[in-house]
Structure formats: structure tokens, C-alpha cells
Amino acid sequence: MMAGRTRRDEQVSATREALLSAAERLFAEHGVHAVANRQISEAAGQGNNAAVSYHFGTKIDLVRAIARRHAEGIEAGRLRMLAAIGDSTDLRDWVACAVRPVIEHVEALGAPSWYGRFIAQVTADPALRAVTTEEFAAASPSMQKLQDGLDRCLPDLPAEVHAERSAMTRHLITQMTAERERALADNEPTFRASWRDAANGLIDAVVALWQAPVTREA
């Protein structure tokens, strides 16, 4: 009886993973709203068109599950970096903690990967962005420490400008990761030879963004 239950659990787990992988790829390539549950089931090799609803519920729940699938790995990388830099007062150290965990996670997925393009698709939609933001916040206690570190490096930056540049940073990381991922998948030229070099270039740009002057209207 126990062996039968174990096999059943393994089958369910394998089916869920296949559905998640298929959905992530299709959402990345076509957008969430352009993909039907039936297409996901077919791409995952499932004959039952209701497989997505059975295992995940709504499409929003499926998006949440894909985000959760990656959030823990990114968080683990960021926590390791934060532990290494301690109480650094070097802005570049803190920016690297925002950039490298994402870049390294996507690199570790191998090629082709779809996570970067998936996040770019969902963050373009206000409702889906709220879902993924909530999921990452739940899995990411490190983000508050990261924000605190940036605050210490830039104590004179007005709060509203800090919030604005945080949003700019997220957009740059998301879009540049997606652009490189897409180029690699399509065998097109990339700006940098490696993911590590891509992270270096992105860190350079984000550091400059945070250090940019603040213009005030007279």
C-alpha cells in the first residue's frame, strides 16, 4: 500500500513539474494571456486538458507556482552574498546583491531557459506583477536587508527618489536578463561574452543610476 502511494506521489510530482516547465516556456514565448490551459497540457504531454486546473487551480495560481519555483533559489544566493559583505559601505557591494543572484540563477538553468522572459512578461501586467511581487516578498526576507544597506550608502537620497530608483533597478535587471536569455535561445549576438560579464555591466549601470544627481525644479 505504501509503495503504491509513493509511486502515485512521484507521478503527481512529475506531472506538476512537467506542467510548470511547459507553462513557463509558453508564457515566456507568447505571454500569459495568449496561452490556453489546453496548450500547456499538450506541451507537458498530458492527455487530460483539465490537468492544469486539477493541479494548480486558476492561471493566476499557476503563475504564482512558477514564481515560487525560482524565488527560493534566488533568495539563497542573495543570502550568501549578504553574509559575505557584512556591513559594507560600498554601494557596489549592495547593488551586486540585487543583480548577481538573479543572473546566476538564470545561468544555472542552462540554455535555453525561459525564466527571464517569463518574469518580463508577467511584470508587464499589473495584476500578474502584484502576484509575483507578493510571492517574492514572501520568499525573500533578504530584501529588507538589501534596502537597508542601500539606505546606509545613500543617506541623503530622498525617500521618493530611493523608491523610484529601486523600481528602475528592478526593470533593468528584468529586461536585460530577458534580453540576454532571448538572444542566447535564438543564437543571436549578445552584448557580453558571459553571464558574469553581463552582470558586471549591469552592476556598473545600476551603480551609476543610484549615484546620479537629483534634479529639483525651481
C-alpha positions as CSV (number, residue, x, y, z in Angstrom):
1,M,0.0,0.0,0.0
2,M,2.8,2.4,1.0
3,A,4.8,1.6,-2.2
4,G,1.7,2.3,-4.3
5,R,1.1,5.6,-2.6
6,T,4.8,6.6,-3.1
7,R,4.6,5.8,-6.8
8,R,1.4,7.8,-7.0
9,D,3.1,10.8,-5.3
10,E,6.0,10.6,-7.6
11,Q,3.7,10.6,-10.6
12,V,1.8,13.6,-9.3
13,S,5.1,15.4,-8.6
14,A,6.4,14.6,-12.1
15,T,3.2,15.8,-13.7
16,R,3.3,19.1,-11.8
17,E,6.9,19.7,-12.8
18,A,6.1,19.0,-16.4
19,L,3.2,21.4,-16.4
20,L,5.2,24.1,-14.7
21,S,8.0,23.8,-17.2
22,A,5.6,23.8,-20.2
23,A,3.7,26.8,-18.8
24,E,6.9,28.8,-18.1
25,R,8.2,28.2,-21.6
26,L,4.8,29.1,-23.3
27,F,4.2,32.1,-21.1
28,A,7.8,33.3,-21.8
29,E,7.4,32.9,-25.6
30,H,3.8,34.1,-26.1
31,G,2.6,35.9,-22.9
32,V,0.4,34.6,-20.2
33,H,-3.0,35.6,-21.6
34,A,-2.3,34.2,-25.1
35,V,-1.8,30.7,-23.8
36,A,-4.7,28.4,-23.0
37,N,-4.6,25.6,-20.4
38,R,-5.1,23.1,-23.1
39,Q,-1.9,24.2,-24.8
40,I,0.0,23.8,-21.6
41,S,-1.4,20.3,-21.0
42,E,-0.4,19.3,-24.5
43,A,3.1,20.7,-24.3
44,A,3.5,18.8,-21.0
45,G,2.5,15.6,-22.6
46,Q,-0.8,15.3,-20.7
47,G,-3.8,13.9,-22.4
48,N,-6.2,15.5,-19.9
49,N,-6.9,19.1,-20.9
50,A,-8.1,19.8,-17.3
51,A,-4.6,18.9,-15.9
52,V,-3.7,22.5,-15.2
53,S,-6.9,23.2,-13.3
54,Y,-6.7,20.0,-11.4
55,H,-3.1,20.5,-10.2
56,F,-3.0,24.3,-9.8
57,G,-6.4,25.8,-9.9
58,T,-6.5,29.1,-11.8
59,K,-4.0,30.6,-14.2
60,I,-3.0,33.1,-11.6
61,D,-2.2,30.2,-9.2
62,L,-0.1,28.7,-11.9
63,V,1.9,31.9,-12.4
64,R,2.3,32.1,-8.6
65,A,3.7,28.5,-8.6
66,I,6.2,29.2,-11.3
67,A,7.4,32.3,-9.5
68,R,7.7,30.3,-6.2
69,R,9.7,27.7,-8.1
70,H,12.5,30.1,-8.7
71,A,12.2,32.5,-5.7
72,E,13.9,30.2,-3.2
73,G,17.0,29.7,-5.4
74,I,17.4,33.4,-5.9
75,E,16.9,34.1,-2.2
76,A,19.5,31.5,-1.2
77,G,22.1,33.2,-3.5
78,R,21.3,36.6,-2.2
79,L,21.6,35.5,1.5
80,R,25.0,34.1,0.8
81,M,26.2,37.3,-0.8
82,L,24.7,39.4,2.0
83,A,26.5,37.3,4.6
84,A,29.8,37.8,2.7
85,I,29.6,41.6,2.5
86,G,28.5,42.1,6.1
87,D,28.1,45.8,6.9
88,S,29.9,47.1,3.8
89,T,29.6,50.8,3.0
90,D,30.5,50.2,-0.7
91,L,27.4,50.8,-2.9
92,R,28.6,48.4,-5.5
93,D,28.5,45.5,-3.0
94,W,24.8,46.1,-2.3
95,V,24.0,46.6,-6.0
96,A,25.7,43.3,-6.7
97,C,23.5,41.6,-4.2
98,A,20.5,42.8,-6.2
99,V,21.9,41.8,-9.6
100,R,24.1,38.7,-9.3
101,P,21.6,36.3,-7.6
102,V,19.2,36.7,-10.5
103,I,21.8,36.5,-13.2
104,E,23.5,33.5,-11.6
105,H,20.1,31.7,-11.1
106,V,19.3,32.1,-14.8
107,E,22.8,31.0,-15.9
108,A,22.4,27.9,-13.7
109,L,19.2,26.9,-15.5
110,G,21.2,26.3,-18.7
111,A,20.3,27.2,-22.2
112,P,17.7,27.5,-23.4
113,S,16.0,28.9,-20.3
114,W,12.7,30.8,-20.1
115,Y,12.6,32.3,-16.6
116,G,14.0,35.7,-17.5
117,R,11.4,36.1,-20.3
118,F,8.6,34.8,-18.1
119,I,9.3,37.4,-15.5
120,A,9.5,40.1,-18.1
121,Q,6.0,39.0,-19.4
122,V,4.3,38.9,-16.0
123,T,5.7,42.1,-14.7
124,A,4.3,43.9,-17.7
125,D,0.8,43.1,-16.5
126,P,-0.3,44.9,-13.3
127,A,-2.3,42.1,-11.8
128,L,0.3,39.4,-12.5
129,R,3.1,41.8,-11.3
130,A,1.2,42.0,-8.0
131,V,1.1,38.2,-7.7
132,T,4.8,37.7,-8.4
133,T,5.8,40.6,-6.2
134,E,3.8,39.0,-3.3
135,E,5.4,35.7,-4.0
136,F,9.0,37.0,-4.0
137,A,8.3,39.1,-0.9
138,A,7.1,36.0,1.0
139,A,10.3,34.1,0.0
140,S,12.7,37.0,0.3
141,P,13.5,38.3,3.8
142,S,16.8,39.4,2.4
143,M,15.3,42.3,0.5
144,Q,14.8,44.4,3.6
145,K,18.5,44.0,4.5
146,L,19.4,44.9,0.9
147,Q,17.3,48.1,1.1
148,D,18.8,49.0,4.5
149,G,22.3,48.6,3.0
150,L,21.4,50.9,0.1
151,D,20.0,53.4,2.6
152,R,23.2,53.5,4.5
153,C,25.3,54.1,1.4
154,L,23.0,56.9,0.2
155,P,21.7,58.6,3.4
156,D,20.9,61.9,1.7
157,L,18.8,60.4,-1.1
158,P,15.2,61.5,-0.7
159,A,12.8,58.6,0.1
160,E,10.7,59.1,-3.1
161,V,13.8,59.1,-5.2
162,H,15.0,55.9,-3.5
163,A,11.7,54.2,-4.3
164,E,11.9,55.4,-7.9
165,R,15.5,54.1,-8.4
166,S,14.6,50.8,-6.7
167,A,11.9,50.4,-9.4
168,M,14.3,51.4,-12.1
169,T,16.8,48.8,-10.8
170,R,14.2,46.1,-10.9
171,H,13.2,47.0,-14.5
172,L,16.9,47.0,-15.7
173,I,17.6,43.6,-14.1
174,T,14.4,42.1,-15.5
175,Q,14.7,43.5,-19.0
176,M,18.4,42.9,-19.5
177,T,18.2,39.4,-18.2
178,A,15.3,38.6,-20.5
179,E,17.1,40.2,-23.5
180,R,20.2,38.1,-23.0
181,E,18.2,35.0,-22.4
182,R,16.3,35.6,-25.6
183,A,19.4,36.2,-27.6
184,L,21.0,33.0,-26.4
185,A,17.9,31.0,-27.1
186,D,17.8,32.4,-30.7
187,N,21.6,32.1,-31.3
188,E,21.9,35.8,-31.7
189,P,24.8,38.0,-30.7
190,T,24.9,39.2,-27.1
191,F,26.4,42.4,-25.6
192,R,28.7,40.4,-23.3
193,A,30.5,37.1,-23.7
194,S,29.3,35.5,-20.5
195,W,26.6,35.9,-17.9
196,R,29.3,37.0,-15.4
197,D,30.3,39.8,-17.7
198,A,26.7,40.7,-18.3
199,A,26.2,41.0,-14.5
200,N,29.3,43.3,-14.3
201,G,27.9,45.6,-17.0
202,L,24.5,45.7,-15.3
203,I,26.1,46.4,-11.9
204,D,28.1,49.3,-13.5
205,A,24.9,50.8,-14.9
206,V,22.9,50.4,-11.7
207,V,25.6,51.9,-9.5
208,A,25.7,54.9,-11.8
209,L,21.9,55.1,-11.6
210,W,21.9,55.3,-7.8
211,Q,24.7,57.9,-7.9
212,A,23.0,60.1,-10.5
213,P,22.2,63.7,-9.4
214,V,18.7,64.5,-8.2
215,T,17.3,67.4,-10.2
216,R,14.8,69.6,-8.5
217,E,12.5,72.1,-10.3
218,A,13.0,75.7,-9.0
